[in-house]
Amino acid sequence: MKNLIKTFVQNTQDSANSIGSLALRVPAGIIFAAHGAQKLFGWFGGYGLQGTAGWMESIGLTPGIPLTLMAGGAEFFGGLALILGLLTRPAAFVLAITMLVAIFSVHFANGLFMSNNGYEFALSLLAISVALTFSGAGRFAIDNWLAKKLA
């Protein structure tokens, strides 16, 4: 069992020592964390937990509070994880799922372009999240330190 856990942790932490992943994860992490903070705390002009939950319920996503906690938590904590390069693959996977939900429940009917509240921005964040799920954290990440410690 101990070897199974060690193998799992190493596989989720291992990544190429690429600057490309760093260039994706830090800006995406900032964006995700800020959007999550809007939903959860009302920071940066957001509506906070109650306001976002009410909006979610108004578009048919119920129950609003738990779904807001899930979406906002994924974005806020997932974004912080991307910035730090900590558990990058699992965080990016959860963020990819969050973006799929956003695209198809909120933006898809409005078409591609952001000017119509379309899905182009969410699609970009989805692409970054999928890329990080496969590539890992890259250079300057806590994941690399953890992988070495567990080796």
C-alpha positions in Angstrom: 0.0 0.0 0.0 2.8 2.4 0.9 4.4 1.8 -2.6 1.1 2.4 -4.3 0.7 5.8 -2.5 4.3 6.7 -3.3 3.8 5.9 -7.0 0.5 7.9 -7.1 2.1 11.0 -5.5 5.2 10.8 -7.7 3.0 10.5 -10.9 0.9 13.5 -9.9 3.9 15.6 -9.0 6.3 14.6 -11.9 6.6 17.1 -14.7 9.0 18.2 -17.4 11.3 21.0 -16.2 9.6 23.3 -18.7 9.3 27.1 -18.6 6.2 26.7 -20.8 4.1 25.2 -18.0 5.2 28.0 -15.7 4.1 30.6 -18.3 0.7 28.9 -18.4 0.1 28.1 -14.8 0.9 31.5 -13.1 -1.3 33.8 -15.1 -4.1 31.2 -15.3 -3.7 30.7 -11.5 -4.1 34.4 -10.9 -7.2 34.6 -13.1 -8.8 31.5 -11.5 -8.0 32.6 -7.9 -9.4 36.1 -8.6 -12.6 34.7 -10.1 -13.0 32.3 -7.1 -12.4 35.2 -4.7 -15.2 37.1 -6.5 -17.6 34.2 -6.0 -16.7 33.3 -2.4 -15.7 36.6 -0.8 -17.0 39.4 -3.0 -13.5 40.6 -3.7 -12.6 42.4 -6.9 -16.1 43.6 -7.5 -17.7 40.1 -7.1 -21.1 39.3 -5.6 -19.8 37.0 -2.8 -21.3 33.7 -1.8 -24.9 34.8 -1.4 -25.1 36.9 -4.5 -23.4 34.4 -6.7 -25.6 31.6 -5.3 -28.7 33.6 -6.1 -27.4 34.2 -9.6 -26.6 30.5 -10.1 -30.1 29.6 -8.9 -31.6 32.1 -11.3 -30.0 30.3 -14.3 -31.2 26.9 -13.0 -28.0 25.7 -11.2 -29.4 24.6 -7.8 -28.8 24.4 -5.0 -26.9 27.7 -5.2 -24.8 27.8 -2.1 -23.2 24.3 -2.5 -22.6 24.9 -6.2 -21.1 28.3 -5.6 -18.8 26.8 -2.9 -17.8 24.1 -5.4 -17.1 26.4 -8.3 -15.6 29.2 -6.2 -13.5 26.8 -4.2 -12.2 25.1 -7.3 -11.3 28.4 -8.8 -9.8 30.0 -5.7 -7.9 27.1 -4.2 -7.1 25.6 -7.7 -5.8 29.0 -8.8 -3.6 29.2 -5.7 -2.4 25.7 -6.4 -1.5 26.6 -10.0 0.4 29.7 -8.9 2.5 27.6 -6.4 2.8 24.6 -8.6 1.3 22.5 -5.9 -0.7 19.4 -6.9 -0.8 21.0 -10.3 -2.2 18.1 -12.3 -5.2 17.4 -9.9 -5.9 21.1 -9.6 -5.8 21.7 -13.3 -8.1 18.7 -13.9 -10.7 20.1 -11.4 -10.4 23.5 -13.1 -11.0 21.9 -16.5 -14.2 20.3 -15.3 -15.2 23.7 -13.8 -14.7 25.4 -17.1 -16.7 22.7 -19.0 -19.6 23.3 -16.6 -19.2 27.1 -17.1 -19.1 26.8 -20.9 -22.1 24.6 -21.3 -24.3 25.9 -18.4 -23.7 29.7 -18.9 -21.8 30.7 -22.0 -22.4 28.2 -24.9 -25.9 29.5 -25.9 -24.4 33.0 -26.4 -21.9 31.9 -29.0 -18.1 32.2 -29.0 -17.4 35.8 -28.4 -17.1 37.5 -25.0 -18.9 40.6 -26.3 -22.0 38.5 -26.1 -21.1 36.7 -22.9 -19.9 33.8 -25.0 -17.5 31.0 -24.2 -14.2 32.1 -25.7 -12.5 33.1 -22.4 -13.7 29.9 -20.6 -12.5 27.9 -23.6 -9.1 29.5 -23.3 -9.0 28.6 -19.6 -10.2 25.1 -20.4 -7.3 24.7 -22.9 -4.8 25.9 -20.3 -6.2 23.6 -17.7 -6.1 20.5 -20.0 -2.5 21.3 -21.0 -1.4 21.6 -17.4 -3.2 18.4 -16.5 -1.1 16.6 -19.1 2.2 18.5 -18.7 2.4 19.1 -15.0 3.8 22.1 -13.2 7.0 22.7 -15.1 9.8 24.7 -13.6 9.8 26.5 -10.2 7.0 24.4 -8.7 6.5 22.9 -5.3 5.5 19.7 -7.1 9.1 19.3 -8.3 10.4 19.6 -4.7 7.8 17.1 -3.5 8.7 14.6 -6.2 12.4 14.8 -5.2 11.6 14.3 -1.6 9.5 11.2 -2.3 12.0 9.7 -4.7 
